[in-house]
Amino acid sequence: MSEDAAQADAAAGEPPPPLPGLMAALLDALRTRLELAGVELEIHLIGLARTLLWAVATILCALLALAFCVVALIAALWDSHRVLGLIGGGLAFLLLAIVCGLIGARLFRRAPGILASSVAELDRDRRRAQHP
């Protein structure tokens, strides 16, 4: 039994093995990064929902306004140029659809990736780990 006590005293003076400490630090860093990624994802989803809501409201209002303008134009031209009024209204809706599509595509390309900040943080962590 005195051998066990001597081994325990010797083990108490030694530093802990590096692998479990390294694994604990790695898991802690991974947990932190996952929490940050979750928060970042939530922020992007809230922003996306808000943007979609306002975009749909804007497009609906613009379409209703344009529809009323086309109906007024057709009513004004009913006796003389009703076909011209219908073609003009159709072209106006087509032009609006093209403009909305271009704006939507530009906004989609400009938006940062969903987890871009988290990936950048992981890259910084990797560089720090490689070159302490």
Protein Blocks (a to p, Z undefined) as FASTA:
>chain_A
ZZmmmmmmmmmmpccdfklmmmmmmmmmmmmmmmmmmmmmmmmmmmmmmmmmmmmmmmmm
mmmmmmmmmmmmmmmmmmmmmmlmmmmmmmmmmmmmmmmmmmmmmmmmmpccfklmmmmm
mmmmmmmmmmZZ
